[in-house]
Amino acid sequence: MSINALQVRELRDKTGAGMMDCKKALVEVDGDVEKAITYLREQGISKAAKKEGRTTAEGVIATYIHTGDKLAVMVEVNCETDFVARTDNFKTFAKDLAMHIAASSPICVTREELDQETIEKEREVYRQQAINDGKPEKIVDKIVDGKIDKYYGEVVLMEQPYVKDSDKTVEEFIKGTITTLGENMKVARFTRYRLGE
């Protein structure tokens, strides 16, 4: 089946995927745009991984103000091109991240950004709790490691369960969007404001 430029453009507009990826997807599914969207999504994880090293110098600053005007979030989300940054899909994605940050109160984007002193204090608290609970000394470190991983899942944005789909982490949500839009993306930084804090 011959695929025309109009079909490729329609698929690109709906998914943000690259032109060659769109053309290949349409060829695979005999020109059916809806099936091509599914095909592109199914190809996702490997494509997201390939894009991870690419530079992300474009993007948007998205905001979210919670009902009642007492909580607000600003988040900088970067992508590779201005073309993608201007799409409604990318803007919605960034807004969803801002809403997630408002709801889940992370303190940093990645675990590497956490202050090592804070981690050591948490470690010491968990160690003391395990000892106070009468846990054997040989398993205390494993218990502490498990609690530290849980702590990361609470305070690190990329490791939190995504509020709109708790079966995914925020990182998995971002990787899925990388697949859909066809470009590398990352959260550069965020600020969360609560009235009175």
Buried (B, 14 or more C-beta within 10 A) or exposed (E): EEBEEEBBEBBBEBBBBBEEBBBBBBBBBEBBBEBBBEBBBEBBBEBBEEBEEBEBEBBBBBBBBEEEEEBBBBBBBBBBBEEBBEBEBBBEBBBBBBBBBBBBBBBBBBBEEBEEEEBEEBBEEBBEBBEEEEBEEEEBEEBBEEBBEEBBBEBBBBBBBBBEEEEBBBBBBBBBBBBBBBBBBBBEEBEBEEEEE
